[in-house]
Amino acid sequence: MAERRIGRKTRAARQGYALVTVTARDANGFVHHYDEIETPIGSLHEAVAVMQLHSTGTEAAHRESGTA
């Protein structure tokens, strides 16, 4: 296994899956780290699509272009 920069061992996801690590910063500046998750690629795509649909950046872009 390869060594990560922070010293943990990396592992490969199974066929059709992805290893995902999520880090989020909330409105108060707190950072939330979630453990590595092995998830189906389709679930990853759906989750990212939902986050993009609900993002304030996407809403602002739609308001500017007049498509909302």
Protein Blocks (a to p, Z undefined) as FASTA:
>chain_A
ZZdfkopacddddehiacdddddddfkopacddddddddfklmmmmmmmmmmmpmklmmm
mmmnopZZ
